[in-house]
Amino acid sequence: MFEYFPGNYVWNLAVVATLNSGGLIDEVDRACRPLREAAARGADAGTPDLMRAWQGLTDSLVVQAEAADKAGHTRTAGQLYARAANYLCQAERMQSARAPGRLDTYRRVLDLQRNAIARKDPRLSRVAVPHEGTTLPAYFSRAPAADSGRAPVMIMWNGLDSTKEHMYASGHWAELAARGISTLMVDCPGSGEALRLQGLTARIDTEAWATACVDYLLTRDDVDPAAIGLVGWSLGGYYAPRAAAFEKRLALVVAWGANHDWGAVQRRRLQREGERPVPHYWDHVLWVWGQESLEEFIELAAQVNLDGVVEKITVPFLITHGEADRQIPVEHAHRCYAQAVASPKRELRVFTAEEGGAEHIGLDHLPYVSAFTADWVAGTFAELAASR
């Protein structure tokens, strides 16, 4: 993995994720170069410096975007707004849950994203998924194939610290659209806007979110009701298989990074084994899961486990994982695959350091992992359609 900040895994992962989600190396370098000394103080200590630097980059891009808009260069403005949203969203992700101004920063991300979509991605729209008396915020990418009939759709879920804006920036929805598949990118409880602005915390029974998403999609006349799949990355590698085990209307499922026994991962992190995805880690997980104490959280986390669950998956199931994942050991992927005995088509794809994609959810070579996943999804939907 490209390591801009020697010895600072958390910041390096953010830089790599940004670059592999549409960031430009010159812009990233100009923002990060003054942070070398701050990075050496550790992932937690320098996060306010990181925020200031990336806010400065965002501000400069917004000035350029406004000028492009004024000149009538709409697409250019959209590209600038999209990169600004990407940079600011990555910086916001790294802040403490209690950092001053964090909610205002995220609101600005939403505004930047709205500006980007309006100017460069007219096939995307903001939607709201009804769920237990409230809604789950989402973006819907309507594939061109939906113009001539009902199209397959993938529901896409976050992990512990990402947002639907990260899903947008990844471009995975565009890969799916090119293959005739729409995408519903959802901020589920515990992530993104659902957590930050609505106070919805994570839960073990993720099938409740899946049911809400499927119910919503079945109201649309551009969705094939027999071709609704689900993909979740990082902690979504628990969320998605758990949901598919119990929500039987799903046609296929993808764990983009196996997260078979997340409780065991937390126990390792207590012993300072393995890497963490964000600074201020324990504050972050308490916020996401709505827990008051570390002891309560560890007890809850023990239940975030797919033993006895993946055996209930009865649809095609893809597991991808990086062989050098420093957060979730690769044996979790093998364990998940071994237990998914009821799936009629199960596949484990481990990405190596030689080919790339070997780090957590393939962030070191994200487009490569994204394309592989999109190909598998498209091929599996085609097989299912042929067998009807």
VMD Tcl script that draws the C-alpha trace (Angstrom):
set ca {
  {0.00 0.00 0.00}
  {1.17 3.53 -0.78}
  {2.27 4.94 2.61}
  {2.48 8.72 2.42}
  {2.93 9.06 6.20}
  {5.52 6.51 7.36}
  {4.27 4.53 10.34}
  {0.77 6.05 10.44}
  {-1.52 3.33 9.07}
  {-4.80 5.15 9.74}
  {-3.79 8.30 7.87}
  {-2.20 6.28 5.05}
  {-5.42 4.34 4.57}
  {-7.34 7.63 4.29}
  {-4.91 8.95 1.66}
  {-5.11 5.73 -0.37}
  {-8.91 5.62 -0.11}
  {-9.08 9.23 -1.30}
  {-6.78 8.66 -4.25}
  {-8.64 5.51 -5.29}
  {-11.99 7.32 -5.07}
  {-11.32 10.10 -7.54}
  {-8.82 12.23 -5.64}
  {-5.96 13.79 -7.62}
  {-2.43 13.13 -6.43}
  {-1.30 16.74 -6.82}
  {-4.20 18.05 -4.74}
  {-3.74 15.38 -2.08}
  {0.00 16.04 -1.93}
  {-0.48 19.78 -1.50}
  {-2.90 19.18 1.37}
  {-0.82 16.47 3.05}
  {2.74 17.75 2.63}
  {2.48 20.19 5.58}
  {1.13 17.34 7.77}
  {4.23 15.15 7.84}
  {5.27 16.37 11.31}
  {1.71 16.12 12.67}
  {1.39 12.55 11.35}
  {4.46 11.52 13.30}
  {2.65 12.38 16.56}
  {0.16 9.56 15.97}
  {-3.22 9.04 14.35}
  {-5.23 10.68 17.14}
  {-3.12 13.69 18.02}
  {-2.94 15.31 14.60}
  {-6.51 14.95 13.37}
  {-7.40 18.65 13.91}
  {-4.39 19.55 11.74}
  {-5.58 17.11 9.09}
  {-9.04 18.66 9.14}
  {-7.68 22.18 8.70}
  {-5.48 21.12 5.80}
  {-8.26 19.29 3.96}
  {-10.74 22.07 4.66}
  {-8.30 24.45 3.00}
  {-8.14 22.21 -0.07}
  {-11.94 21.98 -0.10}
  {-12.27 25.77 0.09}
  {-9.95 26.25 -2.88}
  {-11.88 23.74 -4.98}
  {-15.19 25.39 -4.14}
  {-13.82 28.72 -5.37}
  {-12.84 27.03 -8.64}
  {-16.23 25.30 -8.89}
  {-18.11 28.55 -8.42}
  {-16.02 30.19 -11.12}
  {-16.66 27.29 -13.48}
  {-20.38 27.51 -12.77}
  {-20.40 31.24 -13.49}
  {-18.65 30.61 -16.79}
  {-21.23 27.98 -17.74}
  {-18.83 25.05 -17.41}
  {-21.29 22.85 -15.58}
  {-19.50 19.52 -15.85}
  {-16.20 20.99 -14.69}
  {-17.97 22.53 -11.71}
  {-19.52 19.16 -10.91}
  {-16.14 17.43 -10.97}
  {-14.68 20.05 -8.66}
  {-17.58 19.76 -6.22}
  {-17.26 15.95 -6.28}
  {-13.57 16.04 -5.37}
  {-14.24 18.64 -2.68}
  {-16.90 16.38 -1.16}
  {-14.51 13.41 -1.31}
  {-11.70 15.25 0.48}
  {-13.87 16.80 3.15}
  {-15.74 13.56 3.79}
  {-12.47 11.69 4.35}
  {-11.27 14.35 6.77}
  {-14.61 14.37 8.63}
  {-14.46 10.57 8.96}
  {-11.18 10.88 10.84}
  {-12.36 13.28 13.54}
  {-13.38 12.42 17.07}
  {-17.10 11.85 17.54}
  {-16.97 14.83 19.92}
  {-14.91 17.12 17.70}
  {-16.29 20.69 17.63}
  {-18.07 21.46 14.39}
  {-18.16 17.88 13.13}
  {-21.87 17.97 12.31}
  {-21.49 21.27 10.47}
  {-18.65 19.74 8.46}
  {-20.81 16.79 7.49}
  {-23.66 19.10 6.50}
  {-21.23 20.86 4.21}
  {-20.27 17.48 2.71}
  {-23.95 16.91 1.91}
  {-24.19 20.31 0.22}
  {-21.07 19.67 -1.85}
  {-22.34 16.24 -2.84}
  {-25.70 17.68 -3.85}
  {-23.92 20.23 -6.05}
  {-21.78 17.54 -7.65}
  {-24.66 15.20 -8.44}
  {-26.81 17.99 -9.88}
  {-24.05 18.99 -12.33}
  {-22.43 15.74 -13.43}
  {-24.58 12.73 -12.53}
  {-28.19 13.35 -13.57}
  {-29.05 9.65 -13.23}
  {-28.48 9.86 -9.47}
  {-31.09 11.11 -7.04}
  {-31.45 11.46 -3.33}
  {-34.15 9.17 -1.88}
  {-35.49 8.25 1.55}
  {-36.12 4.63 2.57}
  {-38.99 4.33 5.08}
  {-37.83 2.53 8.22}
  {-39.52 2.15 11.60}
  {-41.21 5.54 11.73}
  {-38.33 7.42 10.13}
  {-36.27 7.12 6.94}
  {-32.82 5.97 5.89}
  {-31.07 8.56 3.64}
  {-29.83 7.14 0.36}
  {-28.71 7.86 -3.18}
  {-30.26 5.92 -6.06}
  {-28.30 5.36 -9.27}
  {-30.74 4.50 -12.07}
  {-28.91 2.39 -14.63}
  {-29.50 3.20 -18.33}
  {-30.94 -0.31 -18.68}
  {-33.88 0.83 -16.54}
  {-35.00 3.15 -19.35}
  {-36.21 0.17 -21.36}
  {-37.57 -2.01 -18.57}
  {-37.14 -3.15 -15.01}
  {-33.47 -3.55 -14.10}
  {-31.59 -5.46 -11.41}
  {-30.48 -3.41 -8.42}
  {-27.83 -3.72 -5.75}
  {-28.36 -2.33 -2.25}
  {-25.03 -1.02 -0.96}
  {-24.26 -0.65 2.75}
  {-21.50 1.07 4.71}
  {-19.16 -0.23 7.36}
  {-18.17 1.23 10.71}
  {-16.97 4.64 9.57}
  {-17.96 5.24 5.95}
  {-20.94 7.08 4.48}
  {-23.05 6.98 1.34}
  {-20.82 9.83 0.11}
  {-17.84 7.45 0.25}
  {-19.88 4.93 -1.74}
  {-20.60 7.61 -4.33}
  {-16.92 8.58 -4.52}
  {-15.86 4.94 -4.97}
  {-17.62 4.86 -8.34}
  {-18.87 1.31 -7.74}
  {-22.38 2.42 -8.69}
  {-21.04 3.53 -12.07}
  {-19.43 0.12 -12.65}
  {-22.76 -1.53 -11.88}
  {-24.69 0.93 -14.08}
  {-22.41 0.11 -17.01}
  {-23.40 -3.52 -16.52}
  {-27.13 -2.75 -16.48}
  {-27.58 -2.65 -12.70}
  {-28.98 0.18 -10.58}
  {-27.64 0.89 -7.07}
  {-29.26 2.03 -3.83}
  {-26.52 3.50 -1.60}
  {-27.86 3.64 1.95}
  {-26.78 5.24 5.20}
  {-27.93 2.52 7.57}
  {-28.26 2.95 11.34}
  {-24.79 3.57 12.77}
  {-23.43 5.23 9.64}
  {-23.39 8.47 7.73}
  {-26.36 10.76 7.86}
  {-28.54 8.23 9.71}
  {-26.13 8.38 12.66}
  {-24.96 11.97 12.47}
  {-28.21 13.82 11.84}
  {-30.86 11.32 12.95}
  {-29.19 9.61 15.89}
  {-29.85 6.08 14.55}
  {-27.28 3.72 16.04}
  {-26.14 0.33 14.77}
  {-27.96 -2.91 15.57}
  {-27.22 -6.61 15.36}
  {-30.44 -7.52 13.51}
  {-29.53 -5.97 10.17}
  {-32.29 -7.87 8.40}
  {-34.58 -5.07 9.62}
  {-32.72 -2.61 7.36}
  {-32.71 -5.08 4.49}
  {-36.47 -5.50 4.73}
  {-36.90 -1.72 4.65}
  {-34.67 -1.42 1.58}
  {-36.41 -4.25 -0.31}
  {-39.85 -2.87 0.57}
  {-38.82 0.52 -0.83}
  {-37.36 -0.93 -4.02}
  {-40.53 -2.92 -4.67}
  {-42.44 0.37 -4.89}
  {-40.37 1.43 -7.91}
  {-41.40 0.58 -11.46}
  {-37.78 0.55 -12.67}
  {-36.63 -2.34 -10.42}
  {-36.79 -6.05 -11.23}
  {-38.32 -7.52 -8.06}
  {-36.61 -10.86 -8.66}
  {-33.15 -9.27 -8.99}
  {-32.41 -7.34 -5.80}
  {-28.97 -7.97 -4.31}
  {-27.03 -6.65 -1.33}
  {-23.38 -5.71 -0.86}
  {-21.74 -4.42 2.31}
  {-18.12 -3.43 2.78}
  {-15.95 -3.54 5.92}
  {-18.36 -3.95 8.86}
  {-20.92 -4.33 6.09}
  {-19.24 -7.71 5.67}
  {-21.20 -8.66 8.79}
  {-24.27 -6.54 8.09}
  {-24.95 -7.94 4.58}
  {-24.55 -11.70 5.20}
  {-26.59 -11.41 8.40}
  {-29.37 -9.69 6.46}
  {-29.32 -12.20 3.60}
  {-29.64 -15.08 6.04}
  {-33.07 -13.83 7.13}
  {-34.45 -11.54 4.36}
  {-35.26 -14.16 1.75}
  {-36.32 -11.75 -1.00}
  {-32.67 -10.94 -1.68}
  {-31.35 -12.68 -4.80}
  {-27.63 -12.57 -3.95}
  {-25.23 -11.12 -1.39}
  {-21.64 -9.87 -1.30}
  {-19.38 -9.48 1.75}
  {-16.82 -6.92 0.55}
  {-14.35 -7.81 3.27}
  {-15.33 -10.65 5.58}
  {-16.30 -9.63 9.10}
  {-17.27 -12.99 10.48}
  {-16.50 -12.44 14.17}
  {-16.29 -8.72 14.86}
  {-16.33 -9.30 18.61}
  {-13.05 -11.17 18.34}
  {-11.60 -8.24 16.38}
  {-12.53 -5.89 19.24}
  {-10.83 -8.16 21.78}
  {-7.70 -8.10 19.62}
  {-7.84 -4.33 19.50}
  {-8.07 -4.16 23.28}
  {-4.75 -6.02 23.27}
  {-3.46 -3.56 20.64}
  {-3.27 -6.31 18.03}
  {-4.13 -5.35 14.47}
  {-4.80 -1.91 13.05}
  {-7.79 0.37 13.60}
  {-9.75 2.11 10.82}
  {-10.08 5.55 12.43}
  {-8.44 7.67 15.13}
  {-10.18 8.01 18.50}
  {-11.35 4.45 17.90}
  {-13.12 3.58 21.15}
  {-15.04 6.87 21.20}
  {-16.09 6.11 17.65}
  {-17.46 2.63 18.28}
  {-19.38 3.77 21.37}
  {-21.00 6.49 19.23}
  {-21.84 4.12 16.38}
  {-23.38 1.46 18.63}
  {-24.99 3.82 21.14}
  {-23.15 2.38 24.14}
  {-22.23 4.23 27.32}
  {-19.16 2.27 28.37}
  {-16.43 0.16 26.84}
  {-17.51 -2.81 28.95}
  {-21.07 -2.62 27.58}
  {-19.76 -2.29 24.05}
  {-17.46 -5.32 24.30}
  {-20.37 -7.40 25.59}
  {-22.55 -6.26 22.67}
  {-19.77 -6.73 20.11}
  {-19.49 -10.41 21.04}
  {-22.89 -10.87 19.41}
  {-21.69 -9.38 16.10}
  {-20.83 -12.85 14.86}
  {-21.91 -14.91 11.86}
  {-21.46 -18.36 13.40}
  {-24.77 -20.15 12.94}
  {-25.96 -17.38 10.61}
  {-24.24 -17.80 7.24}
  {-25.44 -21.40 7.20}
  {-28.89 -19.89 6.56}
  {-27.84 -18.05 3.38}
  {-29.59 -19.78 0.47}
  {-28.62 -17.41 -2.37}
  {-25.36 -16.87 -4.28}
  {-22.73 -15.47 -1.91}
  {-19.45 -13.75 -2.80}
  {-16.79 -13.04 -0.17}
  {-13.82 -10.83 -1.08}
  {-10.89 -10.16 1.22}
  {-7.33 -8.90 1.12}
  {-4.64 -11.36 2.13}
  {-2.75 -8.60 3.96}
  {-5.78 -6.97 5.64}
  {-4.31 -5.44 8.82}
  {-7.72 -4.92 10.41}
  {-9.62 -8.17 9.80}
  {-7.47 -11.33 9.51}
  {-7.99 -13.29 6.31}
  {-8.98 -16.38 8.28}
  {-12.33 -14.68 8.90}
  {-13.00 -14.94 5.16}
  {-12.14 -18.64 5.06}
  {-14.34 -19.29 8.09}
  {-17.26 -17.46 6.51}
  {-16.89 -19.39 3.26}
  {-16.59 -22.74 5.03}
  {-19.84 -22.20 6.92}
  {-21.96 -20.96 3.99}
  {-22.87 -24.51 2.99}
  {-26.47 -23.76 1.90}
  {-25.48 -21.17 -0.71}
  {-25.96 -22.60 -4.22}
  {-23.04 -20.53 -5.48}
  {-20.45 -19.44 -2.96}
  {-17.13 -17.94 -3.93}
  {-14.17 -16.67 -1.92}
  {-11.82 -14.28 -3.70}
  {-8.65 -13.39 -1.79}
  {-6.67 -10.52 -3.34}
  {-2.89 -10.73 -3.11}
  {-0.18 -8.14 -2.65}
  {1.20 -8.99 -6.10}
  {-2.01 -8.06 -7.88}
  {-3.23 -5.37 -5.47}
  {-6.34 -5.19 -3.33}
  {-4.61 -6.96 -0.46}
  {-5.38 -4.32 2.17}
  {-8.66 -3.76 4.02}
  {-11.59 -4.03 1.54}
  {-9.03 -3.59 -1.23}
  {-8.58 0.12 -0.58}
  {-5.04 -0.08 -1.96}
  {-6.50 -1.02 -5.38}
  {-10.17 -0.19 -4.98}
  {-11.12 0.07 -8.69}
  {-9.73 -3.44 -9.30}
  {-11.77 -4.98 -6.48}
  {-14.82 -2.95 -7.52}
  {-14.64 -4.20 -11.11}
  {-14.25 -7.82 -10.01}
  {-17.26 -7.50 -7.72}
  {-19.37 -5.81 -10.38}
  {-18.50 -8.56 -12.88}
  {-19.49 -11.28 -10.40}
  {-22.77 -9.53 -9.59}
  {-23.64 -9.00 -13.26}
  {-22.78 -12.58 -14.17}
  {-24.78 -13.98 -11.27}
  {-27.84 -11.87 -12.05}
  {-27.65 -13.13 -15.65}
  {-27.45 -16.74 -14.45}
  {-30.44 -16.24 -12.17}
  {-32.46 -14.64 -14.99}
  {-31.67 -17.52 -17.31}
  {-32.84 -20.06 -14.75}
  {-36.27 -18.45 -14.14}
}
mol new
graphics top color blue
foreach p $ca { graphics top sphere $p radius 0.5 }
foreach p [lrange $ca 0 end-1] q [lrange $ca 1 end] { graphics top cylinder $p $q radius 0.2 }
display resetview
